[in-house]
Amino acid sequence: TVLRVSYSGSHGYHGLVSLDPNDIPAQVCQAASGCTAGGTPGTTKSTVAEGQQYIPVQGRPNPYLGAGFFWYTEGNTSYNALQIDGTKRMSHGLTFRANYTWSKNLDINSSLTGAQGNNQAQMILDRNNLPRDWGPSALNIKNQVSLSTSYDLPFGRGKRFGANLSGVGEKLIGGWQLNQITTLLSGFPFTPLIGANRSGDGDTRNPDRPSLNPAFTGPVIIGSPNQWYNPNAFILPAAGTYGNVGRGVYTGPGLADLDVSAIKNTVLAERVRLQFRAEIFNLLNHPNFGVPNTTVFSGTSYNASAGLITSTVTNSRQIQLALKLMF
């Protein structure tokens, strides 16, 4: 029996982050009578109270340029994990192994292009306040479990059954091995988004997030593929302001998978061996769902497909047979 417990940790500096350096920077209202918020032309305006952060009504820092897309080396990352690995070798060819990782992966910006991750916004929310986007990485998985078993069946020469067999009989029943791998993962984090530039800062890639609904009661996460989260848990922030929902604060569906295989090794000659493999992936045909639609609003109304999951992340059951001659 072998048991190993370890800690793994790392911290990174100057990682790439995606931001728009030509959006309108947020300010804090200094006027007792309030300030007009909603920076870019054509966006809805509102009046915010003294001391509140808002996007002022003004042009971009460089009025001769539109929205920008730049990578700046201003990001930090942090990873901490407890790792447990246990192996038990039984008699008669039976082996068990279990791995468990409990971890937290934090960063400011994970998917530098839209194709790299659909569970968070591509851009930083506020380029002058990067810690506002410090949160679970788009690839953070809190719990990871792997269970595997390997069993050499007790048939054939030198085994419990058929120990004295030889010739064709031994070649038919000997050399069999059964294996299984069970994988269990908690879900990826996701970030609810407004789907429009509600803040009016001019960032056309729309990283704006909603605010929590103070009147909402009940669970935010429903857990159904038809509606993973309840959109009524969120409201639109005042026009010209940022919402208060954090980045990566909710978790999508987990993953469960069972793969099994049967392997038979047959010695044909001193240096020639025939191997037959029968492998079944996702034996239980369990559906593992992707992340939900993160866009909460369509205009000023709730998005009809908010929380809807339209994809799976593993294949349905697959059976594979193989025959290999090794010499």
N, C-alpha and C positions, 0 to 999 in steps of 0.2 A: 504494500500500500504506500502510495506517495501522495503527499499533500503539500502544495506550495501556495503560499499567500504572499502577495507582493503589492507594492504601491508603484504607480507610474504617474509621473507628472512632468509637465513642460509649460514654458511660457515663451511666447513669441512677440517680437517687437517689429515695427515698421512693415507690417503686412499691408497688402494692397486693399484699398477701399474704393468703391465707385461713388462718385458724387458729381454734382453740377456746380462748378465754381462760379457760375454766372446767375445763380438764382438770387432772389432778394433776401438778404439776411434778416432774421427775426430781431425785434427790439422789445424793450419793456416800456409800456406806456408810462409817461411821466406827467401827463396832464390830469388835473383833478376832474375835469369835465369828461374824460374818456378820450379814446383815440379811434379813428376810423381804420379798420383792418380789411385786408383783401387786396394784395399788392398789384397783380398784373391786370391790365385792361380786360374787361369782359367777365371778370370773376365777381361773384356775389360779395357784397360788403357787409360789415357789421360794426358795431361800436363796442369796444372793450373797455373795462374799467381800469383805473390807475393801478399800476403795479403788475398788470397782466402782460404776458408775452404775446406778441402779435406780429403779423407781417404788414409793414407800413405800405401805404399806397404810394408807390414810386417806381421808377424804371429799374431795369437791371443795372448792376454795377458797370457793365460795359454795354451801353445802349446800342452799339453797332453789331452785337452778336445776340443770337437767340440762346436756346437751351444748350448746355454743354454736357459732355460725357467724358470724364477724366478719371484716371486711376491715380490716387495719391498713396504714398507709403506712410500712412498715419494710423494703421490699425494694429491692435494688440490681440493676442490669443492666449487662452489658458486652458489646460487640460489636466484633470486629476481623476485618478481611477484606482479602485480597489479590485485586484485581480485574484481569483481563487481557482486553482487547478488541482483536481483530484483524480488519481488513477488507482484502480483496484484490479490486480491480476489474480484471478481465481485459478483453481486447478482445472485440468482437462480443457485448456484452451479458451477459457471465458475471461474477457477483459471488459471492464467498465471505465469510462472516463467522463468527467463532468467539468465544465468550465463556466465560470460566472464572472462577469465584469459589471461593476457598479461605477458609473462615471459621470462626469459633467464636462462638457466641451463648450467653452464660451468664446465669443469673438464679437467683432463690431459689424463685419460684413463678410458673408460666406460666398455667395454666388455673384461673381464679378460680371457675369453676363446672364441674360435672362434664361438661357438654355441650361445653365448649371444647376438651377434649383427653382422649383415652382412653389416652395413653401415659405418664401420670404420675398420682400421687395428687393429689386436689384440695386437700388440707390440708398444712400444714407438719408435719413429724414431731415436732419438739421446739420449742415456742414460745419457750423460753428459750435456744435455741442455733440461731438462724437460719442461721449459716454451715454447719450440718450439711446443709442442703438446697441449698447453692451448687453448681451443676453445670450441665450442658448444658440449655439451654432446651428445652421440649417442641417448639418449632418449629425447633430447630437442624438445619441441613443442612450438613455439612462441605464437600462438594464439589458444585458445580453447573456443568454444562456445557451450552452451547447452540450447535449448529452449524446454520447456514442457508446455503442456496444459491438463487440466482435466475438463470435463464437465459432470455434472449430468443431464441427459435428463429430461425435465420438464413433465414427464408423470407418472401418478400413484397417490396414496393417498397423499394429502397434496401438490401436485404440481399444476402447472398452468393448465395442461390438465388432465382430469380424476381425479380431486381431490376427488370426491365422489364415485369413484369406489370401489368395494369390491369383495371378492371371487376370482374366476378364472380370471376374466377380469383384476383385479388389479395386480394379480400375473404375468400375461402375459406381460403387458405393463410397469409395474413399475420396479424400481431398476436398470435402465440401466445407464452406465457411459462410456463415450468415452475418450480416452487418446492418446497423441502423444508425442514422444520425438525426437527432431532433434539434431543431433550432427555434428559439423563442426570443423575440426582440420586442422591446417597447417601441412606441411610435416616434416618428420624427416631429419636432416642434413646427408650428406654423404661426403665421402672423396675420391677423385680420387686417384687411385694407379697405379704404373707402372706394378706390377705383377711379378717382378723379383728383384734380389738384385743388382740393377744398381750401387749403391754406393760402392759395394764390401766390406762392413764392416763385412760380414759373417752372418748377421741375416737371417736365412733361412725361417722365417715366412713373409718376404718381406713387411715391412711397408713403403718401399720407395715410395715417391710421385713424380709426374712429376713437370715440371716448366710451368709457363704461357707462351704462345706463343706471343711474342711481335708483330708479324706480323698479328695476328688474329684480325678481326673486326666483329662486330655483337654480338648477344646474345649467351652466353654460354649455357643457359638453353633453349632447344627447346620446351620441354613440351610434347613430343609425347611418348607413351609407347614403340614405336619401336626404339626411340632414344631420351632419356630424355635430354641428353646434347650433345653438339657438341665436339667430341674428337679432332677436329682440333684446339681447343682452347688451347691445351697443346702440349708440346714438351718434349723430353727426355733431362734430364740434362746431362752435361758432365760426362762421366764414372768416377766413383770414387768420385762423389759429390752428395749432397742431392738436391732435387728439391725445389722450392720456394712456391709451393702451400700449403696453410694452411690446418689444420685439420678441417673437418666439415664446410667448407666455402660455400657449396652449399646445396640446399634444394630439397628433393624429393617430390613426389605427396602428396597432401592433402587428407583429408577424409571427405565424406559427407554421412550421413545416416539418414533415417527416419523410425522410428518404430511406429506402431499404435496398439491400442487394444480396444476391446469392452468388457465390463464386465457387467454381470447381476447378482444381488444378489436377491434371492427369499427367503422370510421367510416362512418356512413350519410349524414351531411350535415355542413355546416360546424360546427354546434353540437349535433349528435346523435350519440351513440355507443352501441353495443350491446355489453354485456359478458357473456360466458358463463364460468361458474366450475364446475369439477369438483374437489371437495375430498374427500380420504380421511384420516380421523383414525385414528390407531393402525393404520397400514397393515399391519404385521406381526401384528396381533391378539395382541400380547404382553400376558400378564396381569401387572399390577402390584399386589402384595399390600399390604394394610394392616398395622397393627402387630399383634403376637401377643397372645394372652391373657396378661396380666401377673400373674394370680393363681396363685401357685406351689402353695399348700396349700389343702386342703379339710379343715377341722378340724386334726388332727395328721398326716394322710396327704397324699401328693402329689395335687394336683388332676389328674384324668385329662385335662383339656383345657389344662393348662399349656403355653404355647408355641404353641397351635393358632391358625392364622389363618383367619378366617371371612369376610373381606371383601376386596374389591379397591378401588383408589383411582382407577382410570381405567375408562372404558367399553371395551367390545369394539369391533372395527372398525366405523366408521360412514362412510357415503358420502353426500355432499351435493352436489346439483346446483342451480345458480341461474342465472337469466337476468335481466339488469338493463338497463333503458333509461335512459340519462343524457342530459339536455338542459338 
